[in-house]
């Protein structure tokens, strides 16, 4: 059976897991594959203006039509959003994630 079909994860994500990569490294790869990294604002599936890997706010301001960011700025926005998500998991999930 195709590994991606069985687990819903790409070979790259599974390789990172098997290699003992950190949660941020694994999440970055997963989100790059699932969300992409758009430097120009676009509407997501729910019609919400989004940029980078799904951010709806940048520097506290909502994403608006026509907004453009550099790849470097998207990298910084993505890191902030990733770290917030991982902090939420750490705070709220009380079972071992191994």
C-alpha positions as CSV (number, residue, x, y, z in Angstrom):
1,X,0.0,0.0,0.0
2,X,1.2,3.5,-0.8
3,X,2.6,5.1,2.4
4,X,1.0,8.4,1.7
5,X,-2.4,6.9,1.2
6,X,-2.1,4.8,4.3
7,X,-1.0,7.6,6.7
8,X,-2.0,10.7,4.8
9,X,1.6,12.0,5.1
10,X,4.2,12.4,2.4
11,X,7.4,10.5,2.3
12,X,9.2,13.7,3.2
13,X,7.2,14.1,6.4
14,X,7.5,10.5,7.3
15,X,11.3,10.7,6.8
16,X,11.5,13.7,9.1
17,X,9.5,11.8,11.8
18,X,11.7,8.7,11.4
19,X,14.9,10.8,11.6
20,X,13.7,12.3,14.9
21,X,13.2,15.9,13.5
22,X,11.8,18.5,15.8
23,X,8.1,19.4,15.8
24,X,8.7,22.7,14.1
25,X,10.6,21.0,11.3
26,X,7.9,18.4,10.8
27,X,5.1,21.0,10.9
28,X,6.9,23.3,8.5
29,X,7.2,20.5,5.9
30,X,3.6,19.4,6.5
31,X,2.2,22.9,6.1
32,X,4.3,23.7,3.1
33,X,2.8,20.6,1.4
34,X,-0.8,21.1,2.5
35,X,-1.1,24.9,2.4
36,X,1.6,26.1,0.1
37,X,3.3,29.4,0.7
38,X,1.6,32.2,-1.2
39,X,3.2,35.7,-1.1
40,X,0.1,37.3,-2.6
41,X,-3.2,37.4,-0.7
42,X,-5.8,34.9,-1.9
43,X,-9.2,33.7,-0.7
44,X,-9.1,30.3,1.1
45,X,-11.8,27.7,0.7
46,X,-14.1,29.5,3.1
47,X,-13.6,32.8,1.2
48,X,-11.3,34.4,3.9
49,X,-8.4,36.5,2.7
50,X,-5.2,34.6,3.5
51,X,-1.5,34.9,2.8
52,X,1.7,32.8,3.3
53,X,0.7,29.4,4.7
54,X,-2.8,30.4,5.7
55,X,-2.3,33.5,7.9
56,X,-5.3,35.8,8.1
57,X,-3.5,38.6,10.0
58,X,0.0,40.1,9.5
59,X,1.5,42.4,12.1
60,X,-2.0,42.5,13.8
61,X,-3.8,43.7,10.7
62,X,-6.1,41.6,8.5
63,X,-5.0,40.3,5.2
64,X,-6.6,42.4,2.4
65,X,-7.0,41.9,-1.3
66,X,-3.8,42.8,-3.2
67,X,-1.5,42.4,-0.2
68,X,1.9,41.1,-1.2
69,X,4.8,40.0,1.1
70,X,8.3,39.0,0.4
71,X,9.3,35.4,0.9
72,X,11.4,36.5,3.9
73,X,8.4,38.2,5.5
74,X,6.2,35.1,4.8
75,X,8.9,33.0,6.5
76,X,8.7,35.2,9.6
77,X,4.9,35.2,9.6
78,X,4.9,31.4,9.1
79,X,7.3,30.9,12.0
80,X,5.1,33.1,14.3
81,X,2.0,31.1,13.3
82,X,3.8,27.8,13.7
83,X,5.1,28.7,17.1
84,X,1.6,29.8,18.3
85,X,0.1,26.4,17.1
86,X,2.8,24.4,18.8
87,X,2.4,26.4,22.0
88,X,-1.3,25.7,21.9
89,X,-0.7,21.9,21.5
90,X,1.8,22.0,24.4
91,X,-0.6,23.8,26.7
92,X,-3.7,21.9,25.9
93,X,-2.7,18.3,25.0
94,X,-2.0,16.4,28.2
95,X,-1.1,13.0,26.8
96,X,2.4,12.0,25.5
97,X,2.7,12.6,21.8
98,X,5.1,9.8,20.9
